[in-house]
Amino acid sequence: MALREQLRLMVVDDMSTSRGLITQALDSIGIRNVATASDGAAALQAVLKSPVHLVISDYNMPGMDGLHLLHYLRNTPQTAKVGFLLITGRADPAIIDKGRKLGMNNFLKKPFETADMKAAIEAIVGRL
C-alpha cells in the first residue's frame, strides 16, 4: 500500500473555499483520508480524538491562528510529533521564522499549485 493511501491528514482553514481547494489538491495527489476543521480549536480537539500524521493549516484564522495551533500541538504529548504544514497568503519572513521556531515542518504560499503541495508534503513525510 502506497504511503499516500495510509496517510491521515487534518486540513484547517476558516474559509470553506480554501478547505475545498486544499482537499481537491490532496485528492488529486491520491490522499483521501482527510478530515477538516474550520478553526484551530476544533482541529485540536479532533486530532486528540482521532490522531493524524499531518496537519495542514491556514495561518490567518480567527480565535486560534495556525501558529497558535502549532504551539498547542507541539506542547501536547499526544500530538507533539505530528507533521505540520502552514499555508499562508502572507509568507512574511517573521511568520515563517516564528513557525520554524515552534516546530513547523514546512510552509506553502497561497495560491499554490497541486505539484507544490505534493512537494511540500513529501518534504515532511517522504515520497508519496
Secondary structure, DSSP 4 states (H G I P E B T S, - for coil): --HHHH--EEEE-S-HHHHHHHHHHHHHHT---EEEESSHHHHHHHHHHS--SEEEEES--SSS-HHHHHHHHHTSTTTTT-EEEEEES---HHHHHHHHHHT--EEEESS--HHHHHHHHHHHH---
